[in-house]
Amino acid sequence: MLSLLVLFTVHGAIATTEEGACESRRQSLQPLFETHYRTYNQEHYMSLWCVRNSENLYRALRRDGLAEPSSSFAVYMIHSDADSSLFPRTARYQTRRWSNHAFLVIDGFVLDQDFESAPRIVSLDSYLSSMWQGQTQQAIFQIRPADKIAGYTNYEVRESIRRGEYLVTDLTGLVLFFEPMSCSHAHRSGENAEP
């Protein structure tokens, strides 16, 4: 009985430590993200410039030592039907439709300056369910290293995806790619760890 109590106590401490590390990482990104979110100019944020906004934010994160290339990605998103558009549900500025969208994923956290009316860094699952509410099944995603952000027009993004550059996938592939980086994965891994 005592060994079970010790096991649960150790497991609880590990889970608490992992959750604390995740929250600490999110908080380390927040100040610079807020600066970019709240500053409207070409070097920080401009509406309808999602690729450039992501590029500018990534460069600032790298400059300040807050992002490593091995865990920093740009995700490009388009509708699988070339004649259809994406309809963001919780966008900062409500627009009717977007031809494509790009956002950053750093250490499993989504940093999208077009998401919501206040700067929030969230998990990929939270982001997709809130921002895209049911549209992700019809989307194609391209995952690139964040230092390979390029292609500012809808045509350039679609052509890059058509050529199969970088990793092109559906929703399942997107989630599986980022699963090992997510804080929820780290927490679940701790749950299954042997004592």
PEFENZI-V812811 format. One record per run of one state. SS is the DSSP state (@ for helix, = for strand, . for the rest). FROM is the first residue (numbers start at 1). TO is the last residue. If there is no record, write none. Layout:
# PEFENZI-V812811
ss=SS from=FROM to=TO
ss=SS from=FROM to=TO
This chain:
# PEFENZI-V812811
ss=. from=1 to=1
ss=@ from=2 to=38
ss=. from=39 to=39
ss== from=40 to=41
ss=. from=42 to=44
ss== from=45 to=45
ss=. from=46 to=49
ss=@ from=50 to=63
ss=. from=64 to=68
ss=@ from=69 to=71
ss== from=72 to=79
ss=. from=80 to=85
ss== from=86 to=86
ss=. from=87 to=90
ss== from=91 to=91
ss=. from=92 to=97
ss== from=98 to=98
ss=. from=99 to=99
ss== from=100 to=106
ss=. from=107 to=108
ss== from=109 to=111
ss=. from=112 to=114
ss== from=115 to=115
ss=. from=116 to=121
ss== from=122 to=123
ss=@ from=124 to=131
ss=. from=132 to=135
ss=@ from=136 to=138
ss== from=139 to=145
ss=@ from=146 to=148
ss=. from=149 to=153
ss=@ from=154 to=162
ss=. from=163 to=166
ss== from=167 to=169
ss=. from=170 to=170
ss=@ from=171 to=179
ss=. from=180 to=182
ss=@ from=183 to=192
ss=. from=193 to=195
